[in-house]
């Protein structure tokens, strides 16, 4: 059982306001953490819980939310505090009801995500590592995008897959693809844009006013096509979103091919996390990309 008394005390310390916990009830969410809504007399909070050793994951998520909030483009939940209490690490966030996205909120999301992607820095990566799901995501600063994507994304996931027993054609084709990455960037030079990093449909919603909200980030600075590609991986984003994004910040024609390169990273991660049919999906993406190399 979480130590609600200690967590309540830490919320009060962080906000410098009294908070009387009236109820804590579990809410649905992802498969990595357990989540609760903390109900108080004047304010509610959303809290994620995990094992104490997972605190760095929550600290990195806090930093990502704060980075996107500072950008002032797409709305994100406000960070209250994170830490440990007894047998749990915790992350406390602002609570507000989430609603299904509409055509109008998707249009706004396209415009606002394009605005976020205009926030750039001098190198690819980030000032700290974080997680993609529960998998470590390494973000060392790198001046070259191709090197970063090859070493910190594809090669890292392929190494994890080998450790899980996924050898053979997955590794051989992965090596060929990593060796030929430059071909996908012959007339395209990515800039290090602020990415959400895990932007599938389950990590986007709308608030009560119809404004888009994104959450559960895996932030770093990289090619903006990475975010847009993931919106296509598991579906759930409307044509209104893509039209608004392209009107605000047009995608390069080569995105139609590179999106498979970027989604291969997430499919490999799902293979490493969940196994199952993701190996075949990863191999199909590899074959499709290698066919582009000729």
Residue pairs with C-beta under 8 A, 6 or more apart in sequence:
2 24
2 36
2 49
2 85
2 86
2 87
2 88
2 90
3 85
3 86
3 87
3 88
4 21
4 24
4 38
6 85
6 86
7 38
7 47
7 85
7 90
7 92
8 19
8 20
8 21
8 38
10 81
10 83
10 85
10 92
11 19
11 38
11 45
11 80
11 81
11 92
12 18
12 19
13 81
14 80
14 81
14 92
15 80
17 43
19 40
19 43
19 45
20 40
20 41
21 38
21 39
21 40
22 39
22 40
22 41
23 38
23 39
24 36
24 37
24 38
24 39
24 47
25 36
25 37
25 39
26 34
26 35
26 36
27 35
27 36
27 37
27 46
28 35
29 35
29 48
30 202
30 216
32 50
32 133
32 134
33 48
33 49
33 50
33 54
34 48
34 49
34 50
35 46
35 47
35 48
35 49
36 46
36 47
36 49
37 44
37 45
37 46
37 47
37 95
38 44
38 45
38 46
38 47
38 92
38 95
43 95
44 95
45 80
45 92
45 93
45 94
45 95
46 77
46 92
46 93
46 94
46 95
47 90
47 91
47 92
47 93
48 58
48 90
48 91
48 93
49 88
49 89
49 90
50 57
50 58
50 88
50 89
51 87
51 88
51 89
52 84
52 87
52 88
52 89
53 89
54 89
54 134
55 82
55 83
55 84
55 89
57 89
57 130
57 131
57 134
58 82
58 89
58 90
58 91
59 82
60 128
60 129
60 130
60 131
61 91
61 130
61 131
61 216
61 217
62 79
62 82
62 91
63 127
63 128
63 130
63 219
64 130
64 197
64 217
64 218
64 219
65 76
65 77
65 78
65 79
65 93
65 215
65 217
66 79
67 194
67 219
68 74
68 76
68 116
68 194
68 196
68 214
68 217
68 219
69 76
69 78
69 79
71 115
71 116
71 119
71 194
73 112
73 113
73 115
73 116
73 119
74 109
74 112
74 113
74 115
74 116
74 212
74 213
74 214
75 207
75 211
75 212
75 213
75 214
76 213
76 214
76 215
76 217
77 93
77 94
77 95
77 96
77 213
77 215
78 93
78 94
79 91
79 92
79 93
79 94
80 92
80 93
80 94
81 92
82 89
82 90
82 91
82 92
83 89
83 90
84 90
93 215
96 207
96 208
97 207
97 208
98 205
98 206
98 207
98 213
99 205
99 206
99 207
99 208
99 210
100 205
100 206
101 109
101 204
101 205
101 206
101 212
101 238
102 206
102 210
103 238
103 240
104 210
104 240
105 206
105 210
105 211
105 212
106 212
106 237
106 238
106 240
106 241
106 244
107 240
107 241
107 243
107 244
108 210
108 211
108 212
108 244
109 204
109 212
109 214
109 237
109 241
109 244
110 240
110 241
110 242
110 243
110 244
110 245
110 246
110 247
110 248
111 244
111 245
111 247
111 248
112 212
113 196
113 199
113 214
113 227
113 228
113 245
114 244
114 245
114 248
114 249
115 248
116 193
116 194
116 196
117 193
117 194
117 195
117 224
117 227
117 249
118 193
118 249
119 193
119 194
120 191
120 192
120 193
120 194
120 221
121 192
121 194
121 221
122 192
123 141
123 142
123 143
123 192
123 221
124 141
124 142
124 143
124 144
124 145
124 148
124 192
124 220
124 221
124 222
125 139
125 140
125 141
125 142
125 148
125 152
125 192
125 220
125 221
125 222
126 139
126 141
126 219
126 220
126 221
127 139
127 141
128 139
129 136
129 137
129 138
129 139
130 137
130 139
130 197
130 218
130 219
130 220
131 137
131 218
132 197
132 198
132 218
132 266
132 269
133 198
133 269
133 273
134 273
135 157
135 160
135 269
135 272
135 273
137 197
137 218
137 220
138 152
138 156
139 152
139 220
140 152
142 148
142 152
145 185
145 190
145 192
145 222
145 223
146 181
146 182
146 185
148 222
149 181
149 222
149 223
149 261
149 265
150 178
150 181
153 265
154 174
154 177
154 178
154 264
154 265
154 268
155 174
155 178
157 265
157 268
157 269
157 272
158 170
158 171
158 174
158 175
158 178
158 268
160 268
160 272
161 170
161 171
161 268
161 271
161 272
162 171
164 271
164 272
164 275
166 271
166 279
169 283
170 279
170 282
170 283
170 286
173 283
173 286
173 287
173 290
174 286
176 290
176 293
177 261
177 264
177 286
177 289
177 290
177 293
180 290
180 293
181 261
183 292
183 293
184 254
184 257
184 258
184 261
184 289
184 292
187 254
188 252
188 254
188 258
190 222
190 223
190 224
190 225
191 223
191 224
192 221
192 222
193 221
193 222
193 223
193 224
194 219
194 221
195 219
195 220
195 221
195 222
195 224
195 226
195 227
196 203
196 214
196 217
196 218
196 219
196 227
197 217
197 218
197 219
197 220
197 226
197 227
198 216
198 217
198 218
198 230
199 214
199 227
199 230
199 231
200 230
200 231
200 233
200 234
200 236
201 231
201 234
201 235
201 236
201 237
202 216
202 234
202 236
203 214
203 215
203 216
203 217
204 212
204 213
204 214
204 215
204 236
204 237
205 212
205 213
205 215
206 212
206 213
207 213
223 258
223 262
224 249
225 251
225 252
225 255
225 258
225 259
225 262
226 262
228 242
228 245
228 251
228 255
228 259
229 255
229 258
229 259
229 260
229 262
229 263
230 262
230 263
230 266
231 237
231 241
232 259
232 263
233 263
233 266
233 267
245 251
257 289
257 292
260 285
260 288
260 289
261 289
263 285
264 282
264 285
264 286
264 289
267 278
267 281
267 282
267 285
268 278
268 282
270 278
271 278
271 279
271 281
271 282
